[in-house]
Amino acid sequence: MTRSISISLVASPLTTPILDGTVRLDGVAPKPHTAPSVDDNSRAMLRGDYDVAEMSLATFLRAKERGAKLIGLPVFPGRRFVQPGIAVRTGSGIASPRDLAGRRVGLPQYWLTSSVWHRGVLAHEYGVTADKVDWVTVVPERGEAEFPRGVRVATKAGAKIPDLLASGEIDAALVPRPVTAKVYGPAAGPIFADAASAQRDYLKKTGIFPIMHFIVMREALAAEEPGIAGALAAAFEAAKRRALADPAQRAALEPPVHGMANDAAIELFGGDPWPYGLARNRAVLETFIAYAREQGLLQAPLALDRLFVDIAE
């Protein structure tokens, strides 16, 4: 019997074959929805709008700790290094991430997954903990999300980070996407002159390619139809293989290393920058959970084996 499920994904070469039916799901009839953003999807999953969706890692963990009936699939199509996403105001005198201590720094959201990664890297690689920075956010947080004691956060809802940099209201910003002249103009630029080297150095030192968003499903669906999780995982793996095998699709992928050609970056990762499966991603996920606990997003340890569907690897 075929089970109909609703599935919402952000279109990319890693997900479009699922959305358009090029890759079929064994025993599943998907009702696909192309989401405008992971933010929209994350908020939708908090409301229970879909059976399966691509969701922010931080939002999932916070919701899961608070009892959300969601379960993760070890499928991670959204990964990005944070080094290219540090913008500094022209003339600010900021030459290194260490110089962010004592400065006003903008974030889209404090609890955005990329923001948690950014603060973790700042603290562990550069010695700048969250309490040493004055934070400014511009987008409401998802769900109930308090800020930790001892951390200063001002909210300028509706403001644009490039505008805040241009006006001098903030000295720097930590953003999810690479900083480009097209978006920031002459008012700000990337902190790393050689972003590709900064990413390669971080990968070599830590072995971490940060996970930003991944696939989640309703807990009840996973319990009622145990085969669906495996069918989904197999379909996403097949979609990824198609993307990596086709030169045009490889070129259309979001660059694993900003500033490096995709083929060279894929080779750097041994042929697959997007490994799926819990075993191959345990260290990255445990690092993020440790950062989330240090920063106050999570109050207690969360065991990975209880966060993800058990799928044979």
N, C-alpha and C positions, 0 to 999 in steps of 0.2 A: 504494500500500500504506500502511495506517495503522500508525503506530508507537505502541506503548503506553509511556508514561513515568510515573514517579511524581513527584508535585509537592507540595511542602509549603509552605503559606503561612499567615500570620497573617491572620485574617478582618478585613476592613475594606471599606468601599464601593469601594476601589480594587482589591481582590483577590477578593471574594466572587463576582462574576460568573464568574471562572475556576473557583473551587472548586465552585460549584453548577451549572456547565454552561450558564448563561445566555449567556455568550460562548463560542463554540466555537473550537477551535484547528484550523486547516486541516491535515489530514493527520496529526493527533495524537489519540490516545485517552488522555486523562489519567487517572491513578489518583490522585485528590486526597486530601490529608491536611490537616486544619486544625490548625496548630501552636498550642500554648498560649502560646508566646513566641518571639521572635527568638533568645533565648539558647538555648532547646531546639533550634531549627532549626540554629543555628550549630554547636553541638556535634555534631548529627546529620550535618551535611555534612562535618565533619572526619573522621567515621567512614565516610563514603561511603554513608549510608543512603538518599539520594534521588537521582533524576536531576536535579531542578530544585528550588530552594528559595529562600526569602527569607532573607538572611544578613547578619550584621553586617559593615560595611565594614572595620573594623579587623581583625577576625578573618580575613576573606578575604585582606587584604593580607599579614598576617603568615604565613598558611598558604601563600600563593602564593610568597612569597619563599623559603620552605622546601621548595618543590617540589610542593605540592599540585596534583593534576590537576583543577583547577577553572578555569572561565572565566566572566567576568562578562557579563551582559546589561545594556545601558544603560537599565535600567528601575528607577526609584528611587521606590517608593511610601512609603518611610519617611524623612521629613525633619522636623526640629524645631529651633527656635532654642534656645540653651542659657541665655539670660538669665533666663527664668522658673524655671530649675532650680538656682538658687543659694539655699540655705537658710542663715540665720544664727541663732545662738542668741540668744534674748531676753536683753538685758543684756550682750552680748558687746562692745559698743562698735564693732562692725563696721558702717560706714556705706557703704562702697564696696568693690568688688572689690580695689582697691589695699590695703585693710586686711587682706587675707588673708595677706600676707607675715608670717612668723613665727608663724602660727596652726596649730592641728591641724584638718585638714579631711578629712571623710569622703568616700569614693567607694564605689559598689557594687563595681566592679572597677577596677584601675588602667588596664587596657588596653581597657575598654569604649569603644566608638566615641564616645559622648557625653563620656567623660572626656578623650579625646584632644582633642576640640573644645573642651571647657571650658578645658583647660590652654593650648591654642593661643590662645584669646581672652584669657585672663588674661595671657599673656606679651606678646602683640602689641598688645593694646588698653590694658592697665593696667600693664605692666612687671613683673608678678609671675611669675617663672620657677619651674619645678617644684622647684628646689633651695632655694627660699625658704620652702617649706611643709613641714610634717610631715603626711604622708598616712596615712590609716587606711582599709583596705579591709575588706569584710565577706563577699565572695563569692569563691570560688576562680576564678583566671583560666582562660581557655579554652586548652587545649593547653599547650605549653611557652612560658612568657612570663616572662623574667627582668626584674628592675627595673634601670634604668640606674645606673651608679656616680654617687655624689654626691647621690642622691635617697633620702630617708628614707621608707620605707613599713613600717608596722606592719599586721598582719593580725589582725582579730578575727572569725574565721570564725563565721558563724551569728548575729552580732549584728545588730540592726536600727538603721539610721541614725537614725530618730526617737528611739529610746531613748538612743542615744549623745549626741544633742543635749540631750535632757531631763536626762541625768545630768551634763552638763558635760564629758564625756570628749572631745568635739570642739567646736570653736567654730563650725564651718560645715560645709556639705556641698554637693557638686556632684553633682546627680542627673539622670537622664534626663527625668523628668516635671516639670511645673510644681509648685511648692511650694504646698500648700493647707492651710488650717486643719484640714480634715477629717483629714488624715494626720498633721500635725505638732503640732496643738493649740496651746496658748499657749507652748510651750517654744521655738518657732522660727517664723520667717516669711520671706518672700521678701526678697531684698536690694533689689530695685527696687520702689518704691512704685507706679510706673506701668510695669508690665511691657510693655504694648503699645507705649509710646513707646520703650522701650529696644530692643525688637526692630526697630521701624521705623527707628530711628536707625542701628542696626547694618547693616540691609539697605541703607539709603541710602548709607552710607559704603563698604561693602565689596562690595555686590552678591551676598552669600553667603546662601543659605538652606541650612543644613548638611544633608548627606545622612547618615543613620544606618544604614539597611539597604537592600538592593537585591536583585535577582534574580541568582542564579548557577546554573550547570549543570555537569555533568561534561564535562570537556574531550573525552573519547572520544566522547560522544554528539554534541557539536557537530561533530566531525570526521567521524563516521560518517553523520550525517544533517544536512547543512548547512542544509536548509530549516527545521528545527525552530526554530532561533534566531529566524529571521524571523517564523515563525508565532506564536511566543510574544510577541515584541515587538508584533506587530499586535494580538494578543488583549488584551494589557495596555493598549495605547492605546485600544482600543475600550471596555474596562471603565472606564477613566478618563473617557472622553467621556460614558458613561452616567451616571456619578456626578455629573459637573459639570452635566449637563443636567437632572437631576431635583432639584427643590427639597428633597424629603425626604432624598435621598441626600447632597446638599450639606450639609444641616444635620447629618447623621450623621458627616461627615468629621472626623477629628482637626483641631482649629482650626490653620490655618497660622500664625496669630498669636494667642498666648494673650492673652485679654482683649479680643479684637476679634471681632465677629460674622463668621461664615464668609463671607457674601456680600460684606461690606466688605473682608475680607482677600483673597478671591479677586480682587476688583477691583483691589486694591493690586498684585497680581502680574500684572496684565494679562489676567486670566481663567484662568490655569493656574499654580498654585503648584508643580505637580509635573511640570516638563518632563522628558520622556524623550529619549534620544538622547545620544550622546557629545559632539557639538559644543556643545550647549547647556549641558552640565554640566562641560566641561573645566576651567574656572577653579575651580569648587568642588572638584573631585576633586584637582586639582594643589595647591590650598591644603591639603587634608587630608593628602596624601602628604608635603608639606613639613613639616607639623606632626609627622607620624609619624616622619619622619627626625630632626627636631630633638630629639624626646623619646626616641629610642632604640628605638622599636617596629620600625623598618626600618633595615637596615644599608646599603642601597645604593639608588640611584634605581630606580624602577619606571616604565617607559614605559606610558602609558595604552593605547596601541594594541596592546600585548602582553597587557594585562589583560582586554580586552573583545573579544567576538565582533565581527567587522566586519559591520555591518548598514547597508545603504544608507539614508540619511536624506533 
